[in-house]
Amino acid sequence: VATGVTKDISIERFTPCGSCSGKGAKSASDIKTCTSCNGTGSYKRVVPSFFGQSVEYSTCQQCGGTGKVVTKPCPDCSGSGLVRKRETVSVNIPAGVEDGMQLRVSGGGNAGRNNGINGDLLVVIDVENSDEFIRKGNDVYCTKVISVGDAMLGCDIDVKLINGSTQKVKVEPGTQSGTIITLRGKGLPSVNSYGCGNMYV
């Protein structure tokens, strides 16, 4: 979340059939014009109305609106032109994402019929809990335990930041338990925008 990451996701999706190249038939001669709608893909019906007559259109049930029918379907895809296949998709996750956020991968979904445009893949982010940090928005909280002597006399401590690096922080003499030290700009970045939250130690 702090730096962004690329994840490989294994999904099952419909892809164009390799045997018929997504046409649904191995040969172009096996694809005929639909006789029910004469290739228009729809029916036209004239119905009476209050103002005289109106025209209604409905999708042809024989060809599903394509205007074409497959007389000899491809045996691998049963004429649909699509086969279900497991594939790996790389998803770029930006820094600063939050739990439950959705990312849209354009073209990463199912293939369209008749070699149509692919749909999109929606990825829901599930952020693991951290043993070291608590997140509140873009701000990060952590606890550092020091001895009574260090609190009385003051000391320098190493604080682990959310990105994995460390920063030296000065603890003033006479510091009380529960004192909060603010490290400005050391929290999490905002998604697709400028600025970072703070870290509170």
C-alpha positions in Angstrom: 0.0 0.0 0.0 2.9 2.4 0.8 4.8 1.9 -2.5 2.3 0.4 -4.9 2.8 -3.1 -6.4 2.1 -5.2 -9.5 0.2 -8.4 -8.7 -0.3 -11.4 -11.1 -3.9 -12.7 -10.7 -5.1 -16.0 -12.0 -8.7 -15.8 -13.4 -11.0 -17.9 -15.6 -12.5 -15.9 -18.5 -14.0 -16.4 -21.9 -11.6 -16.0 -24.8 -12.0 -16.4 -28.6 -12.0 -20.0 -29.7 -8.6 -20.8 -31.3 -10.1 -23.5 -33.6 -12.6 -21.1 -35.3 -10.9 -17.8 -34.5 -14.0 -16.7 -32.6 -16.4 -17.1 -35.6 -18.3 -20.1 -34.2 -17.7 -22.1 -37.4 -14.5 -23.5 -38.9 -15.4 -22.4 -42.4 -17.0 -19.1 -43.6 -19.3 -21.1 -45.8 -20.9 -22.6 -42.6 -22.2 -19.1 -41.6 -25.5 -18.2 -43.4 -27.8 -15.3 -43.4 -30.7 -15.8 -40.9 -33.8 -16.7 -42.8 -36.1 -15.6 -40.0 -35.1 -12.0 -40.1 -33.4 -11.9 -43.5 -30.1 -10.8 -41.9 -31.5 -7.7 -40.1 -31.3 -9.2 -36.6 -34.7 -7.9 -35.6 -38.4 -8.2 -36.3 -40.5 -5.2 -37.3 -44.2 -5.2 -36.3 -46.8 -2.6 -37.0 -49.3 -2.2 -34.1 -52.3 0.1 -33.7 -51.9 3.0 -31.3 -53.9 6.0 -30.1 -52.3 8.1 -32.9 -52.8 5.5 -35.6 -50.1 3.0 -36.0 -46.6 2.5 -34.5 -43.7 0.3 -35.3 -42.1 -2.0 -32.7 -38.8 -3.8 -33.1 -37.8 -7.0 -31.3 -34.6 -9.0 -31.4 -34.6 -12.1 -33.6 -34.7 -15.2 -31.4 -33.2 -17.4 -34.2 -29.9 -15.5 -34.6 -29.8 -13.5 -31.3 -29.7 -10.2 -33.2 -26.6 -11.0 -35.3 -28.4 -11.6 -38.6 -26.3 -14.7 -39.1 -26.7 -18.4 -38.1 -24.0 -21.1 -38.0 -25.1 -24.2 -39.9 -22.1 -26.3 -38.8 -20.9 -25.2 -35.3 -17.3 -25.5 -34.3 -17.0 -28.6 -32.1 -14.6 -26.9 -29.7 -16.9 -24.0 -28.7 -20.3 -25.4 -29.9 -20.8 -22.4 -32.2 -20.4 -19.7 -29.5 -17.0 -18.6 -30.7 -15.8 -18.5 -27.0 -14.0 -21.0 -24.8 -13.4 -20.7 -21.0 -9.7 -20.5 -20.2 -7.6 -19.8 -17.1 -5.2 -17.0 -17.7 -2.8 -14.8 -15.6 -3.4 -11.0 -15.6 -1.0 -8.5 -14.3 -2.6 -5.7 -12.3 -0.9 -2.5 -11.3 -2.0 -1.5 -7.8 -1.3 2.2 -7.1 0.1 3.4 -3.7 -2.4 4.4 -1.2 -5.2 2.0 -2.0 -7.7 1.3 0.7 -9.5 -1.9 1.8 -12.6 -2.6 -0.4 -11.4 -0.2 -3.2 -12.2 -1.4 -6.7 -9.7 -1.2 -9.6 -10.9 -1.5 -13.2 -8.6 -3.3 -15.7 -9.8 -2.2 -19.1 -10.1 -5.1 -21.5 -9.3 -7.7 -18.8 -12.7 -9.3 -18.7 -14.5 -11.8 -20.9 -14.2 -11.6 -24.7 -17.2 -10.4 -26.6 -19.1 -12.6 -29.0 -18.3 -12.4 -32.7 -14.8 -11.1 -31.9 -16.4 -8.1 -30.0 -14.6 -5.9 -27.5 -13.5 -7.4 -24.3 -15.2 -6.5 -21.1 -13.4 -5.0 -18.1 -12.0 -6.8 -15.0 -13.0 -5.4 -11.6 -10.4 -6.1 -8.9 -11.5 -5.6 -5.2 -8.6 -4.7 -2.9 -8.2 -6.7 0.4 -5.5 -5.1 2.5 -3.9 -7.3 5.1 -3.6 -6.1 8.7 -0.2 -5.1 10.0 1.4 -6.2 13.2 3.4 -2.9 13.5 1.1 -0.2 12.1 -2.5 1.0 12.5 -4.0 2.9 9.6 -6.6 5.7 9.9 -7.2 7.1 6.4 -3.7 8.1 5.1 -2.3 8.6 8.7 -0.3 5.8 10.3 0.1 5.1 14.0 2.8 3.0 15.7 4.0 2.4 19.3 7.6 2.6 20.4 8.5 1.3 23.9 11.4 2.9 25.7 12.8 2.6 29.2 12.0 4.9 32.1 15.6 6.1 32.1 15.5 7.0 28.4 12.2 8.9 29.0 13.7 10.8 31.9 17.0 11.7 30.3 16.0 11.8 26.7 17.4 9.7 23.8 17.4 9.1 20.1 15.3 6.1 18.8 15.0 4.4 15.4 11.5 4.4 14.1 10.6 2.1 11.3 8.6 3.9 8.6 5.7 2.4 6.6 8.0 2.1 3.4 10.5 -0.1 5.3 13.2 2.5 6.0 14.0 3.9 9.4 14.3 7.4 10.8 16.0 8.7 13.9 13.6 10.5 16.2 14.6 12.6 19.3 12.8 11.9 22.5 13.0 15.0 24.8 14.1 14.6 28.5 11.1 14.2 30.8 8.8 12.6 28.1 5.7 11.1 29.6 4.2 7.8 28.6 1.6 8.2 25.9 3.3 11.2 24.4 2.7 11.4 20.6 5.5 12.5 18.2 4.3 13.5 14.7 6.4 12.7 11.6 4.8 14.9 9.0 4.4 13.4 5.5 5.6 9.9 6.6 2.1 8.3 6.3 0.5 6.8 3.3 0.1 8.6 0.0 -3.2 9.5 -1.5 -4.3 7.5 -4.5 -3.6 9.2 -7.8 -2.9 12.6 -6.1 -0.3 14.6 -4.3 0.5 14.5 -0.6 0.9 12.0 2.2 -0.6 11.5 5.6 1.4 11.7 8.8 2.9 9.1 11.1 2.2 9.3 14.8 4.6 7.6 17.1 
